Amino acid sequence: MSTRPRNPYDELAQLADPEPDYGAEPTGRDGGSSGFDRLGIRSDDDEDDDWSPPDHRGKSRLAALPIALKLTVAAVVTSTLFVAGDRLAVAYAEEKAEDKIQQSLGLAARPQVDIKGFPFLTQVLDRRIDTADVTVPDVAADKVSLAEVHATATDVRIVGDLPTSIQGAVIDRMDGDVLLSFDDLNRELGASQVEFTDAGGGSIKIAGSLSVAGQDLSVRAQAHLRRDGDRAVSSTVEDMRLDVPGLFTYRPGKDSAHSGLRLHAPAVRRITAEASRVKALLALPAVVERLGIPRSQIERALASEKELSELTGSPRFVDQLMKVNLVDLVVDHPWLLEKAGIDPKLIGALLALRPPELSDQLSLSFELPKTTGDVRLRDIVVERSGVRADLTGTGLAFGDVAGGGREKR
């Protein structure tokens, strides 16, 4: 037994890894060749681990989206493009329709067409428009202008080749209304300087001035409207009175008890202010008869200045004389006008105007412009803004079709 002391380094040597055997073939985990040569370097003949450059781009974001979401996005984009194309087609068709209507009716203002319904392209393929709103401003109608004509057309048949060779259109049915504006009447009948307003009860109040023999007379009247056939509206002007303040009131016509020429209180007082004037007036039997004063009282007044002053100075006499119709007397006795301070030429020009002529100056009559098809007026209503009449029509044609052109199917 050796008594040599233990060397601690010997124990460390036993714990170290064994030296490699460079003469043996390295093996893999499965016991076969590991693909390394004797020096421990991997062989180039290893086909299982070919090198390729790394891909730093990663996956596409679109590719990462679910398929349902992709289909939804595609549908939205397609629908948006379809709607945009459909609306562009509508705008183009509306513009063409406005041109055709303006040409057919010879309108000064361009109408506005609003084609309803979606999609429009399917209607185009069928050459039929379901519904379209048409608004035409400022339409000439006889002596006045219609402020607005609005209509809704249904079942509109397009004539011609779409989209560029449209000849026109035929409207199966149309319903709408026309407006005769009071503002337009006031402007267009401005020569008479009158204003038209709603008087209630379907009548129209007329107020303003009318020039006669170079002098402006105040005019008041009422107009009543009625349908004249199926295409026109006529008016009847009633209760007309023409005034020269402080002188007289003239109501044309002979049928009414209020018609004729009557003096105002200031004119009567001017006549009665001088004894010679009032005596000349009372000397006319027609005046005495219309005054309703007993002849005996008249004779006493003509014989006595005191009796004359008492008679003509009373308010009752002034009131009675103001009620006397002098329209026929002034023709035979023009001096009566001069005594009252009235120019005889003015009365002569006024009496020369017959009631129909005066009424014609204030007439609100109008007629619808001529069109192809059957257009009729219906109810007439007086509103605050003017006169509105409902209308209906069938078989209206516009464009080349309206001019007798052959329809292209």
Secondary structure, DSSP 8 states (H G I E B T S, - for coil): -------HHHHHHHHS-----TTS--B-TTSSB-SB-TTS-B-TT--TT-------S---HHHHS-HHHHHHHHHHHHHHHHHHHHHHHHHHHHHHHHHHHHHHHT-SS--EEEE--S-HHHHHHHTEEEEEEEEEEEEEETTEEEEEEEEEEEEEEEEEETTTEEEEEEEEEEEEEEEEEHHHHHHHTGGGTEEEEEEETTEEEEEEEEEETTEEEEEEEEEEEEEETTTEEEEEEEEEEEEETTTEEEE--SSSTT-EEEE-HHHHHHHHTSHHHHHHHHT-HHHHHHHT--HHHHHHHHH-HHHHHHHHTSHHHHHHHHTS--TTHHHH-THHHHHTT--HHHHHHHHHS-HHHHHHHT---EE----SSEEEEEEEEE-SSEEEEEEEEEEEEEETTTTT-----
